[in-house]
Amino acid sequence: MSQNDFSEQELRNNPYQPTELSATELYSDRELLTAMVSTAKWQLIFAVLGFVATGFVSLILVFQLLAFRFASPMVSGTVPVLVGLLLVSLPCIFFCLIPSILLWRAATALRQFEKNATGSFATAMQAQCSFWRYIAVAALLGIFVSFSLLFAAMIGGASFLFGR
C-alpha cells in the first residue's frame, strides 16, 4: 500500500505526518501575539529603568568629581578620581547601560513584529537571544569577580591575622 492509497483527510489526521504550516498560520495565534505584546511592554519598562539608573550613576560621578575638585589639597588628586571612575562607571556601563540598550532593541523588534511594519519574528527572537546571551556572560563575569574578590579578602585577612 503506497501513500497515494490514503485519502487526503486520512493523511491530515495522521499524527506522524509532518504538518505543513505556513508562517502566517504559525504566527496567527492571538494568544501568542498578546503574550509577545505584553512582554514588549515590560521590556520597555525595564530598559527605561536601566537608562534612569545609568543617569543616576552618572550624576553620582559628577558629584564625586565636584567633591574631589573642591576638597582639600591633601584629599584631591587624580588617583582617587580615576579609582572612583573605574569602580563606578565600568560596572554601571556593563550591568546597566548595555543590557538596557539590548532590551530596548528586543522590545522594539517585538513591537515592529506586532505592527507588521518592518519587523519579523526571527528578528525579534534574535534580539531576545542577544540580550539573554549578554546577561549570561555578565552573570558569569560577576560571579567570577565576586569569588576573586572574596578569595583576595580571605588571603588578606589570613595574612593580617597570622602575620605578614
TABEL-V280188 format. One record per residue. N is the residue number from 1. PSI is psi in radians with two decimals (NA if undefined). D_LAST is the distance of its C-alpha to the last C-alpha in Angstrom with 1 decimal. Layout:
# TABEL-V280188
[[N;PSI;D_LAST] [N;PSI;D_LAST]]
This chain:
# TABEL-V280188
[[1;2.18;87.4] [2;3.07;85.8] [3;-0.46;83.8] [4;-0.30;87.0] [5;-0.27;88.7] [6;2.61;86.6] [7;2.85;87.4] [8;-0.66;85.2] [9;-0.72;84.6] [10;-0.65;83.5] [11;-0.64;81.0] [12;-0.57;79.5] [13;-0.12;79.1] [14;2.05;77.4] [15;-0.28;73.8] [16;-0.10;72.8] [17;2.28;74.4] [18;2.47;71.8] [19;2.64;72.5] [20;1.39;73.4] [21;2.37;72.1] [22;2.98;72.1] [23;-0.62;69.2] [24;-0.63;71.3] [25;-0.62;72.1] [26;-0.64;68.4] [27;0.24;67.1] [28;0.01;70.1] [29;2.14;68.7] [30;-0.65;68.6] [31;-0.71;65.8] [32;-0.79;63.6] [33;-0.71;64.3] [34;-0.75;63.8] [35;-0.71;60.4] [36;-0.69;59.4] [37;-0.73;60.6] [38;-0.58;58.7] [39;-0.71;55.5] [40;-0.67;56.1] [41;-0.78;56.3] [42;-0.62;53.0] [43;-0.71;51.4] [44;-0.71;52.7] [45;-0.81;51.4] [46;-0.56;47.9] [47;-0.75;48.0] [48;-0.72;49.1] [49;-0.65;46.4] [50;-0.70;43.8] [51;-0.68;45.4] [52;-0.74;45.4] [53;-0.69;41.6] [54;-0.67;41.0] [55;-0.74;43.1] [56;-0.72;41.2] [57;-0.64;37.9] [58;-0.69;39.6] [59;-0.69;40.6] [60;-0.72;37.1] [61;-0.70;36.0] [62;-0.78;38.9] [63;-0.63;38.0] [64;-0.77;34.4] [65;-0.70;35.6] [66;-0.67;38.1] [67;-0.73;35.5] [68;-0.51;33.3] [69;-0.71;36.5] [70;0.14;37.6] [71;2.98;34.2] [72;2.76;33.4] [73;-0.41;32.5] [74;-0.48;28.9] [75;-0.61;28.3] [76;2.76;30.5] [77;3.00;29.7] [78;-0.49;29.9] [79;-0.84;26.3] [80;-0.61;26.4] [81;-0.78;29.9] [82;-0.70;29.0] [83;-0.75;26.1] [84;-0.73;28.4] [85;-0.73;31.1] [86;-0.73;29.0] [87;-0.39;27.6] [88;-0.79;31.1] [89;-0.70;33.7] [90;-0.84;32.6] [91;-0.58;32.3] [92;-0.77;35.5] [93;-0.76;37.3] [94;-0.67;36.0] [95;-0.24;36.6] [96;-0.95;39.5] [97;-0.91;41.5] [98;-0.79;42.0] [99;-0.58;42.7] [100;-0.70;45.2] [101;-0.79;47.0] [102;-0.67;47.2] [103;-0.66;48.4] [104;-0.76;50.9] [105;-0.71;52.3] [106;-0.75;52.7] [107;-0.69;54.5] [108;-0.71;56.7] [109;-0.69;57.6] [110;-0.69;58.6] [111;-0.64;60.7] [112;-0.65;62.4] [113;-0.70;63.1] [114;-0.73;64.6] [115;-0.11;66.8] [116;0.52;67.8] [117;-1.36;67.4] [118;-0.09;65.4] [119;2.84;62.8] [120;2.88;62.8] [121;-0.68;61.2] [122;-0.70;59.3] [123;-0.73;57.8] [124;-0.73;56.7] [125;-0.56;55.1] [126;-0.67;53.3] [127;-0.71;51.9] [128;-0.78;50.7] [129;-0.74;49.2] [130;-0.63;47.2] [131;-0.88;45.9] [132;-0.54;44.7] [133;-0.76;43.3] [134;-0.72;41.2] [135;-0.70;40.1] [136;-0.76;39.0] [137;-0.73;36.9] [138;-0.69;35.4] [139;-0.77;34.6] [140;-0.73;33.0] [141;-0.70;30.9] [142;-0.72;29.9] [143;-0.75;28.9] [144;-0.80;26.8] [145;-0.71;25.1] [146;-0.81;24.5] [147;-0.60;23.0] [148;-0.75;20.8] [149;-0.67;19.5] [150;-0.76;19.1] [151;-0.74;17.2] [152;-0.68;14.8] [153;-0.67;14.5] [154;-0.72;13.8] [155;-0.76;11.1] [156;-0.71;9.5] [157;-0.70;10.3] [158;-0.70;9.1] [159;-0.54;5.5] [160;-0.73;6.2] [161;-0.69;8.3] [162;0.27;6.8] [163;2.80;3.7] [164;NA;0.0]]
